[in-house]
């Protein structure tokens, strides 16, 4: 993932339906790792708005991406949008990790000497997010070196089972992170 500057453009009417497998969103996943060189770099998405998006995913689902690792997301907004995952408790994987922006967000924490962090700042969500568990207005879950700051949610968040939050549904603490 490189850098995406939306230059304040609006993506209207996005429709995504991924009925099986992980990672549903405009980008399936945003991973800061440059696979071709094996080096870590930070993927950046900034100055982009989504309006009237509808995203349905099996699990790990958000309007911008299902998974985000080592990213900066700045000044992005999602309005009048809907994120849904199945709420059937029969299947363990289905329905978990749903967020307005991301299903899951993390930094790089498997090599302690690297300080590669995910940062989501100055973002907003309005609409609804519904899932089985780990459901949030910005992210379903955050872990590792990840931070969310100056973000708002004016939408409706509903978890059929457990862990729903206005900004984040579930935080997994590691070495002083994540932070909100």
Secondary structure as the mmCIF struct_conf table of DSSP 4:
data_model
#
loop_
_struct_conf.conf_type_id
_struct_conf.id
_struct_conf.beg_label_comp_id
_struct_conf.beg_label_asym_id
_struct_conf.beg_label_seq_id
_struct_conf.end_label_comp_id
_struct_conf.end_label_asym_id
_struct_conf.end_label_seq_id
STRN STRN1 UNK A 3 UNK A 12
BEND BEND1 UNK A 13 UNK A 13
STRN STRN2 UNK A 15 UNK A 24
BEND BEND2 UNK A 25 UNK A 26
STRN STRN3 UNK A 27 UNK A 31
STRN STRN4 UNK A 33 UNK A 34
TURN_TY1_P TURN_TY1_P1 UNK A 35 UNK A 38
STRN STRN5 UNK A 39 UNK A 40
STRN STRN6 UNK A 43 UNK A 51
BEND BEND3 UNK A 52 UNK A 52
STRN STRN7 UNK A 54 UNK A 61
BEND BEND4 UNK A 63 UNK A 64
STRN STRN8 UNK A 65 UNK A 69
BEND BEND5 UNK A 70 UNK A 70
STRN STRN9 UNK A 71 UNK A 74
BEND BEND6 UNK A 75 UNK A 75
STRN STRN10 UNK A 77 UNK A 84
TURN_TY1_P TURN_TY1_P2 UNK A 89 UNK A 90
BEND BEND7 UNK A 91 UNK A 93
TURN_TY1_P TURN_TY1_P3 UNK A 94 UNK A 95
STRN STRN11 UNK A 96 UNK A 99
BEND BEND8 UNK A 100 UNK A 101
STRN STRN12 UNK A 102 UNK A 106
STRN STRN13 UNK A 108 UNK A 108
BEND BEND9 UNK A 110 UNK A 111
TURN_TY1_P TURN_TY1_P4 UNK A 112 UNK A 113
STRN STRN14 UNK A 116 UNK A 116
STRN STRN15 UNK A 118 UNK A 121
BEND BEND10 UNK A 122 UNK A 122
STRN STRN16 UNK A 124 UNK A 136
BEND BEND11 UNK A 137 UNK A 138
STRN STRN17 UNK A 139 UNK A 143
BEND BEND12 UNK A 144 UNK A 145
STRN STRN18 UNK A 146 UNK A 149
BEND BEND13 UNK A 150 UNK A 150
STRN STRN19 UNK A 152 UNK A 153
BEND BEND14 UNK A 155 UNK A 155
STRN STRN20 UNK A 156 UNK A 165
BEND BEND15 UNK A 166 UNK A 167
STRN STRN21 UNK A 168 UNK A 172
STRN STRN22 UNK A 174 UNK A 174
TURN_TY1_P TURN_TY1_P5 UNK A 175 UNK A 176
STRN STRN23 UNK A 177 UNK A 177
STRN STRN24 UNK A 179 UNK A 179
#
